[in-house]
Amino acid sequence: MGEANQAAPSDAELVLSALSGDRDSFGHLVARHRDLLLAMCRRVLGQGGAAEDAAQEAVLEAMVNLDRLEKPDSFGAWLSGIGLNVCRRWLRRADNRFVVLLEEPDGNQGLPIWIGPHEGTAIAMLLERAEMPRPMTFRFLWSMLEAAGSRLAEVRINRLSEGTFYAEAVVKGPKGQAIVDARPSDAIALSLLADAPIRVSREVLTEVEREGTGSRSRFEAERDRYVEGPGEIVQRTRREWEVQIDQLRPR
């Protein structure tokens, strides 16, 4: 008789392993419960990229707060609860969705891509070249590429599925060229730092044209709907920071 298949570790075992410093265990936990988390976010926020962004934010919150999980065997329900709170928090904000408007330099098509508030704020900061007290995540990633002797050659918006855009980052370095899967919002932010071109596949353009989201009239409608430009977003964000800092000062 052959050896019996080893049983997969339980959620509780993976949580304890993750708390002891095993990052792979946390990755296994997320992979096990991500479909449920994403389905819940899509029920609340719809099928667009906002649900993907909310799910990712929930995963990050779970990672930094894992030591607060009281019942390790209920990780899935706990993660979904965090995701629900993230979605509700976004819905309470009037500005819970940002849109990046990509436009052909010499064409008639435009491509609106909806993204989360954190990524939208970061892109606005980069567009305005706003000074930050600490390096942003995207600037850190760019610095890491430079330190490794690599550079971002271009960004490709290469797929549209169920209302969600997908992208690739083409990185060139000492070992040649590599293609890295990325969220459009992350790749676009990095392209602003690297001064790298953003290219949209013909398949994506055909799909958005079929849906009507890439037409000139829809593009102009989205531009009129989202009245805040990068400058206004940066000014508002700085005011919010000032209020938060003032609240933290000892009285």
C-alpha positions as CSV (number, residue, x, y, z in Angstrom):
1,M,0.0,0.0,0.0
2,G,1.2,3.5,-0.8
3,E,1.5,6.2,1.7
4,A,-1.7,8.0,2.6
5,N,-1.9,11.5,1.1
6,Q,-0.9,14.1,3.7
7,A,-3.8,16.2,4.8
8,A,-3.7,19.8,3.9
9,P,-3.0,22.0,6.9
10,S,-6.0,23.6,8.6
11,D,-6.7,27.3,8.7
12,A,-5.7,27.4,12.3
13,E,-2.4,25.7,11.6
14,L,-1.6,28.1,8.8
15,V,-2.5,31.1,11.0
16,L,-0.1,29.9,13.7
17,S,2.6,29.3,11.2
18,A,2.1,32.7,9.6
19,L,2.3,34.4,13.0
20,S,5.6,32.7,13.6
21,G,7.0,34.4,10.4
22,D,6.1,31.9,7.6
23,R,4.9,34.2,4.8
24,D,4.0,31.3,2.6
25,S,1.4,30.2,5.1
26,F,-0.3,33.5,4.9
27,G,-0.2,33.3,1.1
28,H,-1.9,29.8,1.3
29,L,-4.6,31.2,3.6
30,V,-5.3,34.1,1.1
31,A,-5.4,31.7,-1.9
32,R,-7.8,29.4,-0.1
33,H,-10.3,32.2,0.7
34,R,-9.7,34.8,-2.0
35,D,-12.6,33.6,-4.3
36,L,-15.1,34.1,-1.5
37,L,-13.6,37.5,-0.5
38,L,-13.7,38.7,-4.1
39,A,-17.2,37.5,-4.7
40,M,-18.4,39.4,-1.6
41,C,-16.6,42.6,-2.8
42,R,-18.2,42.3,-6.2
43,R,-21.6,41.9,-4.7
44,V,-21.1,45.2,-2.8
45,L,-19.1,47.2,-5.3
46,G,-19.9,45.7,-8.7
47,Q,-17.8,43.9,-11.2
48,G,-15.3,46.6,-11.9
49,G,-11.7,47.0,-10.7
50,A,-12.9,48.6,-7.5
51,A,-13.8,45.1,-6.1
52,E,-10.3,43.8,-6.9
53,D,-8.7,46.8,-5.2
54,A,-11.0,46.4,-2.1
55,A,-10.1,42.8,-1.9
56,Q,-6.4,43.5,-2.0
57,E,-6.8,46.2,0.7
58,A,-8.6,43.7,2.9
59,V,-5.8,41.2,2.4
60,L,-3.3,43.9,3.5
61,E,-5.3,44.7,6.6
62,A,-5.6,41.1,7.5
63,M,-1.8,40.6,7.1
64,V,-0.9,43.5,9.5
65,N,-3.7,42.6,12.0
66,L,-3.3,38.8,12.0
67,D,-2.3,38.8,15.6
68,R,-5.7,40.2,16.5
69,L,-7.6,37.2,15.1
70,E,-9.2,35.6,18.1
71,K,-10.2,32.3,16.5
72,P,-7.5,31.0,14.0
73,D,-9.9,28.4,12.6
74,S,-12.3,31.2,11.4
75,F,-9.8,33.0,9.2
76,G,-12.0,32.9,6.1
77,A,-15.0,34.5,7.8
78,W,-12.7,37.0,9.4
79,L,-11.1,38.0,6.1
80,S,-14.5,38.4,4.5
81,G,-15.6,40.6,7.4
82,I,-12.6,42.8,6.8
83,G,-13.5,42.9,3.1
84,L,-17.0,43.9,3.9
85,N,-15.9,46.7,6.1
86,V,-13.5,48.0,3.4
87,C,-16.3,48.0,0.9
88,R,-18.6,49.8,3.2
89,R,-15.9,52.3,4.0
90,W,-15.4,53.0,0.3
91,L,-19.2,53.4,-0.3
92,R,-19.4,55.9,2.6
93,R,-16.9,58.1,0.8
94,A,-18.3,60.3,-1.9
95,D,-15.0,59.9,-3.7
96,N,-14.7,56.2,-3.4
97,R,-13.9,55.7,-7.0
98,F,-11.3,57.4,-9.2
99,V,-11.0,57.1,-12.9
100,V,-7.9,57.2,-15.0
101,L,-8.6,58.5,-18.5
102,L,-6.1,57.2,-21.1
103,E,-6.3,58.9,-24.5
104,E,-4.7,58.1,-27.8
105,P,-2.2,60.8,-28.8
106,D,-3.5,61.0,-32.3
107,G,-6.7,59.1,-32.2
108,N,-10.4,59.3,-31.3
109,Q,-10.5,56.7,-28.6
110,G,-10.3,57.1,-24.9
111,L,-10.1,54.4,-22.2
112,P,-11.6,55.1,-18.8
113,I,-10.2,52.7,-16.1
114,W,-11.8,52.8,-12.7
115,I,-9.5,52.4,-9.7
116,G,-9.5,52.6,-5.9
117,P,-9.1,55.8,-3.9
118,H,-5.6,55.0,-2.7
119,E,-4.2,54.2,-6.1
120,G,-6.0,57.2,-7.6
121,T,-4.5,59.5,-5.0
122,A,-1.0,58.1,-5.6
123,I,-1.3,58.7,-9.4
124,A,-2.5,62.2,-8.8
125,M,0.5,62.9,-6.5
126,L,2.8,61.5,-9.2
127,L,1.2,63.6,-12.0
128,E,1.5,66.7,-9.9
129,R,5.1,65.8,-8.8
130,A,3.9,66.5,-5.2
131,E,6.5,66.3,-2.5
132,M,5.9,63.6,0.1
133,P,7.3,63.4,3.6
134,R,8.1,59.7,3.0
135,P,8.7,57.8,-0.2
136,M,5.5,56.3,-1.7
137,T,5.2,52.6,-2.5
138,F,5.5,53.2,-6.2
139,R,8.7,55.3,-5.8
140,F,10.1,52.6,-3.6
141,L,9.5,50.0,-6.3
142,W,11.0,52.3,-8.9
143,S,14.1,52.7,-6.8
144,M,14.4,49.0,-6.3
145,L,14.3,48.5,-10.1
146,E,17.0,51.1,-10.5
147,A,19.1,49.5,-7.8
148,A,18.9,46.2,-9.6
149,G,20.0,47.8,-12.8
150,S,16.6,47.3,-14.4
151,R,14.0,49.6,-15.8
152,L,10.3,49.6,-16.8
153,A,10.3,49.6,-20.6
154,E,6.5,49.8,-21.1
155,V,3.1,49.0,-19.7
156,R,0.5,47.0,-21.6
157,I,-3.2,47.0,-20.8
158,N,-3.8,43.6,-22.4
159,R,-7.0,42.1,-21.2
160,L,-10.6,43.0,-20.1
161,S,-12.6,40.4,-18.3
162,E,-16.0,40.9,-16.6
163,G,-15.4,44.6,-16.3
164,T,-11.9,44.3,-14.9
165,F,-8.8,45.4,-16.8
166,Y,-5.5,43.5,-16.6
167,A,-2.0,44.7,-17.3
168,E,1.6,43.7,-17.8
169,A,4.8,45.5,-16.9
170,V,7.7,44.9,-19.3
171,V,10.9,45.1,-17.3
172,K,14.3,45.1,-18.9
173,G,17.5,44.4,-16.9
174,P,20.8,42.7,-16.8
175,K,19.2,39.2,-17.3
176,G,17.1,40.4,-20.2
177,Q,13.4,41.1,-20.5
178,A,10.7,39.9,-18.1
179,I,6.9,40.4,-18.3
180,V,5.2,40.9,-14.9
181,D,1.5,40.7,-14.3
182,A,0.2,43.8,-12.7
183,R,-3.0,45.8,-11.9
184,P,-3.4,48.7,-14.3
185,S,-3.4,51.2,-11.5
186,D,0.0,50.0,-10.1
187,A,1.5,49.7,-13.6
188,I,0.3,53.2,-14.6
189,A,1.7,54.8,-11.4
190,L,5.1,53.1,-12.0
191,S,5.1,54.2,-15.7
192,L,4.8,57.9,-14.5
193,L,8.0,57.6,-12.5
194,A,9.8,55.7,-15.3
195,D,8.5,57.8,-18.1
196,A,7.5,54.6,-19.8
197,P,4.8,54.4,-22.5
198,I,1.4,52.8,-21.8
199,R,0.0,50.6,-24.6
200,V,-3.5,49.2,-24.9
201,S,-4.0,46.0,-26.9
202,R,-6.3,46.0,-30.0
203,E,-8.4,43.4,-28.3
204,V,-9.1,45.6,-25.3
205,L,-9.9,48.6,-27.5
206,T,-12.3,46.5,-29.6
207,E,-14.0,45.2,-26.5
208,V,-14.5,48.7,-24.9
209,E,-15.7,50.0,-28.3
210,R,-18.2,47.2,-28.4
211,E,-19.4,48.1,-24.9
212,G,-19.4,51.8,-25.7
213,T,-17.0,52.6,-22.8
214,G,-14.3,53.7,-25.2
215,S,-16.3,56.0,-27.4
216,R,-15.5,59.7,-27.5
217,S,-18.9,60.6,-26.0
218,R,-18.5,58.2,-23.1
219,F,-14.9,59.4,-22.6
220,E,-16.0,63.0,-22.4
221,A,-18.9,62.1,-20.1
222,E,-16.6,60.5,-17.6
223,R,-14.3,63.5,-17.8
224,D,-17.2,65.8,-17.0
225,R,-18.5,63.5,-14.2
226,Y,-15.2,63.3,-12.3
227,V,-14.7,67.0,-11.9
228,E,-11.6,66.8,-9.7
229,G,-8.3,66.8,-11.6
230,P,-4.9,65.7,-10.2
231,G,-4.3,69.2,-8.7
232,E,-7.6,69.3,-6.8
233,I,-7.1,65.7,-5.5
234,V,-3.6,66.6,-4.2
235,Q,-4.9,69.8,-2.5
236,R,-7.8,67.9,-0.8
237,T,-5.5,65.1,0.3
238,R,-3.1,67.5,1.9
239,R,-6.0,69.2,3.8
240,E,-7.1,65.8,5.0
241,W,-3.6,65.0,6.2
242,E,-3.4,68.4,8.0
243,V,-6.6,67.6,9.9
244,Q,-5.5,64.1,10.8
245,I,-2.1,65.4,12.1
246,D,-3.8,68.2,14.1
247,Q,-6.1,65.6,15.7
248,L,-3.0,63.6,16.8
249,R,-1.3,66.5,18.5
250,P,-1.4,66.4,22.3
251,R,-3.9,68.9,23.8
